[in-house]
């Protein structure tokens, strides 16, 4: 009798508090007593709620979230290819844009793409490869993913890189970024960054330009998974 009931609906970022008080008719003294009791109970529940809401918001802000965004399966000839990718968003101490960590599993390899944003939200990327040995992952090289025919694949990649570079070099809108930068080397497999997007594999390279030319500071050569299966171990 005379108790305040609190109904709380909440999520990580929003909440709704609904309060209803149901009291029986009492004497003046009893009504005063129950009014104070109701207030004590209400305050107790509100304090507990705000502590819960704060901790929930804090947890959602500081702990990385993860979701699977890609699960591709390519079947053909004698080779089946399955790749599963997940993305984590990690708090960035230097800005509002999160650090993006994409992890893909291809056969017994773990391929990681770490995207670090700058102050204006532009991302630079770091790539890592690991190989599963005796039930644990150890550091590996890109070349270990591919078979003895990988030189042919590498030749195709370098041809496309050179083509993109020449287009940037001759484009009136981008050529100023390449003053004194007339050639690029032939890249080795282990100098490329590997990432995945849906059923595509991307071979990424940076030219080493300044930050103000970041939009043309590199290129990515893409293949369908079905196109590179013959080069995989």
C-alpha atoms as a printed R data frame, in Angstrom:
    type eleno elety resid chain resno      x       y       z
1   ATOM     1    CA   UNK     A     1  0.000   0.000   0.000
2   ATOM     2    CA   UNK     A     2  1.258   3.453  -0.827
3   ATOM     3    CA   UNK     A     3  4.317   2.220  -2.815
4   ATOM     4    CA   UNK     A     4  5.735   3.962  -5.870
5   ATOM     5    CA   UNK     A     5  6.233   1.663  -8.865
6   ATOM     6    CA   UNK     A     6  8.896   2.553 -11.416
7   ATOM     7    CA   UNK     A     7  8.883   1.116 -14.935
8   ATOM     8    CA   UNK     A     8 12.101   1.603 -16.874
9   ATOM     9    CA   UNK     A     9 12.622   1.133 -20.605
10  ATOM    10    CA   UNK     A    10 16.147   1.711 -21.773
11  ATOM    11    CA   UNK     A    11 18.760   1.074 -24.440
12  ATOM    12    CA   UNK     A    12 22.446   2.005 -24.678
13  ATOM    13    CA   UNK     A    13 21.655   5.548 -25.759
14  ATOM    14    CA   UNK     A    14 18.028   6.299 -24.825
15  ATOM    15    CA   UNK     A    15 15.792   5.720 -21.873
16  ATOM    16    CA   UNK     A    16 12.216   6.298 -20.750
17  ATOM    17    CA   UNK     A    17 11.114   6.416 -17.127
18  ATOM    18    CA   UNK     A    18  7.487   5.860 -16.268
19  ATOM    19    CA   UNK     A    19  6.380   6.279 -12.640
20  ATOM    20    CA   UNK     A    20  2.981   5.512 -11.191
21  ATOM    21    CA   UNK     A    21  1.970   5.797  -7.520
22  ATOM    22    CA   UNK     A    22 -0.922   3.782  -6.173
23  ATOM    23    CA   UNK     A    23 -2.017   4.582  -2.626
24  ATOM    24    CA   UNK     A    24 -5.038   3.723  -0.519
25  ATOM    25    CA   UNK     A    25 -6.911   6.525   1.283
26  ATOM    26    CA   UNK     A    26 -5.229   7.055   4.660
27  ATOM    27    CA   UNK     A    27 -5.501   9.359   7.638
28  ATOM    28    CA   UNK     A    28 -3.646  12.626   7.490
29  ATOM    29    CA   UNK     A    29 -0.784  11.184   9.528
30  ATOM    30    CA   UNK     A    30 -0.748   8.004   7.477
31  ATOM    31    CA   UNK     A    31 -0.844   9.922   4.221
32  ATOM    32    CA   UNK     A    32  2.107  12.029   5.308
33  ATOM    33    CA   UNK     A    33  4.033   8.916   6.328
34  ATOM    34    CA   UNK     A    34  3.304   7.098   3.102
35  ATOM    35    CA   UNK     A    35  4.109  10.191   1.053
36  ATOM    36    CA   UNK     A    36  7.587  10.291   2.591
37  ATOM    37    CA   UNK     A    37  7.948   6.507   2.128
38  ATOM    38    CA   UNK     A    38  6.903   6.755  -1.502
39  ATOM    39    CA   UNK     A    39  9.468   9.484  -2.108
40  ATOM    40    CA   UNK     A    40 12.241   7.383  -0.519
41  ATOM    41    CA   UNK     A    41 11.356   4.366  -2.659
42  ATOM    42    CA   UNK     A    42 11.117   6.503  -5.809
43  ATOM    43    CA   UNK     A    43 14.499   8.088  -5.197
44  ATOM    44    CA   UNK     A    44 16.065   4.692  -4.521
45  ATOM    45    CA   UNK     A    45 14.834   3.285  -7.844
46  ATOM    46    CA   UNK     A    46 15.853   6.398  -9.761
47  ATOM    47    CA   UNK     A    47 19.389   6.296  -8.319
48  ATOM    48    CA   UNK     A    48 19.717   2.614  -9.232
49  ATOM    49    CA   UNK     A    49 18.399   3.318 -12.717
50  ATOM    50    CA   UNK     A    50 20.802   6.172 -13.432
51  ATOM    51    CA   UNK     A    51 23.734   4.057 -12.226
52  ATOM    52    CA   UNK     A    52 22.618   1.287 -14.580
53  ATOM    53    CA   UNK     A    53 22.118   3.688 -17.514
54  ATOM    54    CA   UNK     A    54 25.528   5.315 -16.984
55  ATOM    55    CA   UNK     A    55 27.338   1.968 -16.824
56  ATOM    56    CA   UNK     A    56 25.500   0.724 -19.904
57  ATOM    57    CA   UNK     A    57 26.396   3.857 -21.869
58  ATOM    58    CA   UNK     A    58 29.996   3.681 -20.657
59  ATOM    59    CA   UNK     A    59 30.272   0.047 -21.726
60  ATOM    60    CA   UNK     A    60 28.861   0.774 -25.190
61  ATOM    61    CA   UNK     A    61 31.240   3.707 -25.638
62  ATOM    62    CA   UNK     A    62 34.491   2.132 -24.566
63  ATOM    63    CA   UNK     A    63 34.216  -1.522 -25.523
64  ATOM    64    CA   UNK     A    64 34.619  -2.559 -29.166
65  ATOM    65    CA   UNK     A    65 31.591  -3.814 -31.037
66  ATOM    66    CA   UNK     A    66 31.806  -6.599 -33.561
67  ATOM    67    CA   UNK     A    67 29.585  -7.879 -36.323
68  ATOM    68    CA   UNK     A    68 29.978 -10.232 -39.251
69  ATOM    69    CA   UNK     A    69 29.436  -8.351 -42.516
70  ATOM    70    CA   UNK     A    70 30.723 -10.783 -45.123
71  ATOM    71    CA   UNK     A    71 30.446 -14.513 -45.556
72  ATOM    72    CA   UNK     A    72 31.272 -15.597 -49.098
73  ATOM    73    CA   UNK     A    73 31.461 -19.093 -50.484
74  ATOM    74    CA   UNK     A    74 32.875 -19.783 -53.938
75  ATOM    75    CA   UNK     A    75 32.612 -23.312 -55.315
76  ATOM    76    CA   UNK     A    76 34.119 -24.512 -58.568
77  ATOM    77    CA   UNK     A    77 36.525 -26.995 -60.102
78  ATOM    78    CA   UNK     A    78 38.366 -28.768 -57.292
79  ATOM    79    CA   UNK     A    79 38.706 -25.706 -55.034
80  ATOM    80    CA   UNK     A    80 36.094 -24.385 -52.627
81  ATOM    81    CA   UNK     A    81 36.695 -20.963 -51.118
82  ATOM    82    CA   UNK     A    82 34.971 -19.739 -47.979
83  ATOM    83    CA   UNK     A    83 35.804 -16.395 -46.419
84  ATOM    84    CA   UNK     A    84 34.244 -14.866 -43.316
85  ATOM    85    CA   UNK     A    85 34.936 -11.276 -42.285
86  ATOM    86    CA   UNK     A    86 34.015  -9.332 -39.161
87  ATOM    87    CA   UNK     A    87 34.521  -5.713 -38.195
88  ATOM    88    CA   UNK     A    88 35.326  -4.190 -34.813
89  ATOM    89    CA   UNK     A    89 34.940  -0.523 -34.018
90  ATOM    90    CA   UNK     A    90 37.423   0.667 -31.435
91  ATOM    91    CA   UNK     A    91 37.404   3.993 -29.608
92  ATOM    92    CA   UNK     A    92 39.817   6.520 -31.043
93  ATOM    93    CA   UNK     A    93 41.505   8.641 -28.365
94  ATOM    94    CA   UNK     A    94 42.296  11.455 -30.822
95  ATOM    95    CA   UNK     A    95 38.945  12.052 -32.504
96  ATOM    96    CA   UNK     A    96 35.328  11.017 -32.910
97  ATOM    97    CA   UNK     A    97 35.816   8.578 -35.802
98  ATOM    98    CA   UNK     A    98 36.436   5.008 -34.617
99  ATOM    99    CA   UNK     A    99 39.371   2.781 -35.465
100 ATOM   100    CA   UNK     A   100 38.078   0.056 -37.800
101 ATOM   101    CA   UNK     A   101 39.556  -3.420 -37.475
102 ATOM   102    CA   UNK     A   102 38.442  -5.860 -40.161
103 ATOM   103    CA   UNK     A   103 39.419  -9.499 -39.677
104 ATOM   104    CA   UNK     A   104 38.918 -12.064 -42.438
105 ATOM   105    CA   UNK     A   105 39.427 -15.812 -42.259
106 ATOM   106    CA   UNK     A   106 40.471 -17.496 -45.512
107 ATOM   107    CA   UNK     A   107 41.298 -21.172 -45.160
108 ATOM   108    CA   UNK     A   108 43.941 -21.298 -42.405
109 ATOM   109    CA   UNK     A   109 44.879 -17.625 -42.727
110 ATOM   110    CA   UNK     A   110 43.735 -14.614 -40.712
111 ATOM   111    CA   UNK     A   111 44.022 -11.352 -42.656
112 ATOM   112    CA   UNK     A   112 43.598  -8.089 -40.739
113 ATOM   113    CA   UNK     A   113 42.987  -4.578 -42.051
114 ATOM   114    CA   UNK     A   114 43.340  -1.799 -39.435
115 ATOM   115    CA   UNK     A   115 41.904   1.563 -40.489
116 ATOM   116    CA   UNK     A   116 43.155   4.560 -38.483
117 ATOM   117    CA   UNK     A   117 41.362   7.905 -39.036
118 ATOM   118    CA   UNK     A   118 43.030  11.298 -39.012
119 ATOM   119    CA   UNK     A   119 41.499  14.483 -37.551
120 ATOM   120    CA   UNK     A   120 39.261  14.934 -40.610
121 ATOM   121    CA   UNK     A   121 38.055  11.326 -40.818
122 ATOM   122    CA   UNK     A   122 40.397  10.137 -43.597
123 ATOM   123    CA   UNK     A   123 41.655   6.610 -43.033
124 ATOM   124    CA   UNK     A   124 45.107   5.144 -43.468
125 ATOM   125    CA   UNK     A   125 45.466   1.375 -43.346
126 ATOM   126    CA   UNK     A   126 47.769  -1.205 -41.845
127 ATOM   127    CA   UNK     A   127 47.629  -4.814 -42.996
128 ATOM   128    CA   UNK     A   128 48.616  -7.996 -41.176
129 ATOM   129    CA   UNK     A   129 48.598 -11.693 -42.070
130 ATOM   130    CA   UNK     A   130 48.610 -14.666 -39.714
131 ATOM   131    CA   UNK     A   131 48.729 -18.403 -40.398
132 ATOM   132    CA   UNK     A   132 47.195 -21.085 -38.187
133 ATOM   133    CA   UNK     A   133 49.809 -23.552 -36.990
134 ATOM   134    CA   UNK     A   134 49.136 -26.089 -34.230
135 ATOM   135    CA   UNK     A   135 45.817 -24.456 -33.317
136 ATOM   136    CA   UNK     A   136 47.230 -20.950 -32.952
137 ATOM   137    CA   UNK     A   137 47.930 -18.069 -35.320
138 ATOM   138    CA   UNK     A   138 51.476 -16.935 -36.022
139 ATOM   139    CA   UNK     A   139 52.722 -14.055 -38.197
140 ATOM   140    CA   UNK     A   140 52.943 -14.844 -41.899
141 ATOM   141    CA   UNK     A   141 53.578 -13.182 -45.264
142 ATOM   142    CA   UNK     A   142 51.224 -12.560 -48.169
143 ATOM   143    CA   UNK     A   143 53.240 -14.928 -50.353
144 ATOM   144    CA   UNK     A   144 52.346 -17.844 -48.071
145 ATOM   145    CA   UNK     A   145 48.684 -17.514 -49.063
146 ATOM   146    CA   UNK     A   146 49.439 -18.182 -52.731
147 ATOM   147    CA   UNK     A   147 50.888 -21.107 -54.661
148 ATOM   148    CA   UNK     A   148 53.786 -21.449 -57.113
149 ATOM   149    CA   UNK     A   149 51.831 -19.578 -59.806
150 ATOM   150    CA   UNK     A   150 51.597 -16.348 -57.807
151 ATOM   151    CA   UNK     A   151 54.145 -14.555 -60.019
152 ATOM   152    CA   UNK     A   152 51.565 -14.471 -62.785
153 ATOM   153    CA   UNK     A   153 49.035 -12.936 -60.397
154 ATOM   154    CA   UNK     A   154 51.645 -10.435 -59.202
155 ATOM   155    CA   UNK     A   155 52.366  -9.437 -62.798
156 ATOM   156    CA   UNK     A   156 48.674  -8.677 -63.373
157 ATOM   157    CA   UNK     A   157 48.567  -6.630 -60.169
158 ATOM   158    CA   UNK     A   158 51.631  -4.584 -61.125
159 ATOM   159    CA   UNK     A   159 50.253  -3.878 -64.586
160 ATOM   160    CA   UNK     A   160 47.105  -2.399 -63.075
161 ATOM   161    CA   UNK     A   161 49.067  -0.396 -60.486
162 ATOM   162    CA   UNK     A   162 51.253   1.106 -63.210
163 ATOM   163    CA   UNK     A   163 48.177   1.955 -65.280
164 ATOM   164    CA   UNK     A   164 46.477   3.735 -62.363
165 ATOM   165    CA   UNK     A   165 49.681   5.599 -61.531
166 ATOM   166    CA   UNK     A   166 50.056   6.892 -65.098
167 ATOM   167    CA   UNK     A   167 46.438   8.036 -65.117
168 ATOM   168    CA   UNK     A   168 47.012  10.052 -61.935
169 ATOM   169    CA   UNK     A   169 50.280  11.401 -63.331
170 ATOM   170    CA   UNK     A   170 48.635  12.714 -66.520
171 ATOM   171    CA   UNK     A   171 45.346  13.885 -65.051
172 ATOM   172    CA   UNK     A   172 45.263  17.730 -64.816
173 ATOM   173    CA   UNK     A   173 43.366  17.454 -61.534
174 ATOM   174    CA   UNK     A   174 45.934  15.230 -59.822
175 ATOM   175    CA   UNK     A   175 49.271  15.660 -61.598
176 ATOM   176    CA   UNK     A   176 50.457  18.373 -59.174
177 ATOM   177    CA   UNK     A   177 50.646  15.693 -56.488
178 ATOM   178    CA   UNK     A   178 53.226  13.835 -58.579
179 ATOM   179    CA   UNK     A   179 55.732  16.613 -59.273
180 ATOM   180    CA   UNK     A   180 59.175  15.005 -58.992
181 ATOM   181    CA   UNK     A   181 57.520  11.629 -58.661
182 ATOM   182    CA   UNK     A   182 57.642  10.168 -62.152
183 ATOM   183    CA   UNK     A   183 57.993   6.426 -61.580
184 ATOM   184    CA   UNK     A   184 57.042   3.723 -59.110
185 ATOM   185    CA   UNK     A   185 58.752   0.368 -58.591
186 ATOM   186    CA   UNK     A   186 57.483  -3.084 -59.374
187 ATOM   187    CA   UNK     A   187 55.890  -4.278 -56.147
188 ATOM   188    CA   UNK     A   188 56.525  -7.639 -54.512
189 ATOM   189    CA   UNK     A   189 53.640  -9.674 -53.103
190 ATOM   190    CA   UNK     A   190 54.732  -9.008 -49.531
191 ATOM   191    CA   UNK     A   191 54.716  -5.248 -50.132
192 ATOM   192    CA   UNK     A   192 50.998  -5.199 -50.862
193 ATOM   193    CA   UNK     A   193 48.165  -4.862 -48.385
194 ATOM   194    CA   UNK     A   194 45.436  -7.481 -48.728
195 ATOM   195    CA   UNK     A   195 41.810  -6.836 -47.803
196 ATOM   196    CA   UNK     A   196 38.382  -8.192 -48.734
197 ATOM   197    CA   UNK     A   197 35.088  -6.653 -49.740
198 ATOM   198    CA   UNK     A   198 32.223  -9.076 -50.249
199 ATOM   199    CA   UNK     A   199 33.373 -11.651 -52.791
200 ATOM   200    CA   UNK     A   200 36.333  -9.514 -53.902
201 ATOM   201    CA   UNK     A   201 39.958  -9.473 -52.815
202 ATOM   202    CA   UNK     A   202 41.780  -6.128 -52.888
203 ATOM   203    CA   UNK     A   203 45.536  -5.674 -53.310
204 ATOM   204    CA   UNK     A   204 46.362  -2.252 -51.891
205 ATOM   205    CA   UNK     A   205 49.453  -0.114 -52.359
206 ATOM   206    CA   UNK     A   206 50.493   3.335 -51.141
207 ATOM   207    CA   UNK     A   207 52.665   5.632 -53.274
208 ATOM   208    CA   UNK     A   208 54.034   7.580 -50.327
209 ATOM   209    CA   UNK     A   209 52.549  10.987 -51.174
210 ATOM   210    CA   UNK     A   210 51.865  13.758 -48.675
211 ATOM   211    CA   UNK     A   211 48.619  13.844 -46.678
212 ATOM   212    CA   UNK     A   212 47.082  16.607 -48.799
213 ATOM   213    CA   UNK     A   213 47.250  14.193 -51.776
214 ATOM   214    CA   UNK     A   214 45.810  11.282 -49.840
215 ATOM   215    CA   UNK     A   215 42.911  10.757 -52.260
216 ATOM   216    CA   UNK     A   216 45.404   9.768 -54.984
217 ATOM   217    CA   UNK     A   217 48.095   8.471 -52.654
218 ATOM   218    CA   UNK     A   218 47.631   4.873 -53.674
219 ATOM   219    CA   UNK     A   219 45.407   2.421 -55.481
220 ATOM   220    CA   UNK     A   220 43.693  -0.923 -55.055
221 ATOM   221    CA   UNK     A   221 43.637  -3.730 -57.608
222 ATOM   222    CA   UNK     A   222 40.549  -5.907 -57.241
223 ATOM   223    CA   UNK     A   223 39.753  -9.454 -58.295
224 ATOM   224    CA   UNK     A   224 36.777 -11.693 -57.758
225 ATOM   225    CA   UNK     A   225 37.548 -14.576 -55.423
226 ATOM   226    CA   UNK     A   226 36.679 -16.892 -58.280
227 ATOM   227    CA   UNK     A   227 39.406 -15.234 -60.384
228 ATOM   228    CA   UNK     A   228 42.216 -15.854 -57.902
229 ATOM   229    CA   UNK     A   229 41.285 -19.329 -56.669
230 ATOM   230    CA   UNK     A   230 43.786 -20.891 -59.061
231 ATOM   231    CA   UNK     A   231 46.560 -18.925 -57.349
232 ATOM   232    CA   UNK     A   232 45.652 -19.973 -53.797
233 ATOM   233    CA   UNK     A   233 47.349 -22.788 -51.940
